[in-house]
Amino acid sequence: MLGLIVARSKNNVIGKDGKIPWNIKGEQKQFKELTVNNTVIMGRKTYEDIGHPLPNRTNIVISRTTKYEGVITVDSIEKAIELASGNIYIIGGYNLFKAAIPMVDVMYITDINMVIENGDVFFPEFDESKFNITIGEETPEYTRKIYRRKQ
Ligand SMILES: NC(=O)c1ccc[n+]([C@@H]2O[C@H](COP(=O)([O-])OP(=O)(O)OC[C@H]3O[C@@H](n4cnc5c(N)ncnc54)[C@H](OP(=O)(O)O)[C@@H]3O)[C@@H](O)[C@H]2O)c1
């Protein structure tokens, strides 16, 4: 199973100044539930934002320039997917999401109920008609949506 997990603002921002520009209690709970005992694949800047290997998961970082201790580093998404085990989740950033969207079986998208000014990384545009959308947990701060690719 190849999936993608993202949280995006109302204006599609996912990052600002190398960080995620919100901190909402409980928002990352689903991320942990989905990814523990599975594989997360991320770009170098996303890994640098997280700052350490995520515990109890296979961590694969994509970089052409840098190797880190405690994670697998490869220079392409294809190599990362080959080395992955269990469910595979692409967790950002922009280029990885853009490359993965045509391949993913499922996308876990959390829509954050905020508009972020001066964001510098966005979730790519994609064709929503290729997915069935299920609405999940709704709070005043966010709405969870699951996009499953139509057969
Ligand atoms: N809201 C969310 O859900 C979410 C999720 C993830 C990240 N973020 C945010 O997004 C931002 C980071 O995203 P980003 O798009 O700027 O960077 P990124 O994708 O995390 O990292 C970019 C780097 O990854 C490597 N890379 C990416 N695609 C590659 C490819 N196809 N082949 C080889 N190497 C590749 C390159 O590393 P080298 O330069 O080392 O070659 C590239 O410079 C941060 O602000 C982070 O907090 C938000």
The ligand as a Gaussian input file, in Angstrom:
#p B3LYP/6-31G(d) Opt

LIG

0 1
 N        2.157000      20.272000       6.317000
 C        2.685000      19.080000       6.072000
 O        1.990000      18.046000       6.116000
 C        4.146000      18.976000       5.728000
 C        4.712000      17.730000       5.435000
 C        6.068000      17.683000       5.107000
 C        6.815000      18.835000       5.051000
 N        6.229000      20.025000       5.347000
 C        7.000000      21.281000       5.239000
 O        7.458000      21.413000       3.904000
 C        8.740000      22.036000       3.901000
 C        9.781000      21.116000       3.269000
 O        9.339000      20.722000       1.987000
 P       10.181000      21.038000       0.666000
 O        9.298000      20.703000      -0.489000
 O       10.745000      22.421000       0.756000
 O       11.446000      20.068000       0.792000
 P       11.585000      18.452000       0.869000
 O       10.857000      17.801000      -0.254000
 O       11.307000      17.984000       2.236000
 O       13.163000      18.348000       0.643000
 C       13.696000      18.778000      -0.591000
 C       14.998000      18.023000      -0.800000
 O       14.740000      16.615000      -0.877000
 C       15.550000      16.042000      -1.890000
 N       14.682000      15.613000      -2.994000
 C       13.376000      15.917000      -3.169000
 N       12.903000      15.294000      -4.275000
 C       13.927000      14.581000      -4.779000
 C       14.061000      13.710000      -5.899000
 N       13.031000      13.445000      -6.712000
 N       15.256000      13.156000      -6.123000
 C       16.313000      13.396000      -5.315000
 N       16.252000      14.214000      -4.231000
 C       15.065000      14.788000      -3.984000
 C       16.530000      17.129000      -2.295000
 O       17.575000      17.041000      -1.341000
 P       19.110000      17.461000      -1.682000
 O       19.058000      18.936000      -1.901000
 O       19.859000      17.054000      -0.441000
 O       19.496000      16.678000      -2.891000
 C       15.707000      18.380000      -2.084000
 O       16.506000      19.562000      -1.927000
 C        9.049000      22.381000       5.350000
 O        8.570000      23.680000       5.626000
 C        8.250000      21.338000       6.100000
 O        7.942000      21.760000       7.416000
 C        4.926000      20.111000       5.665000

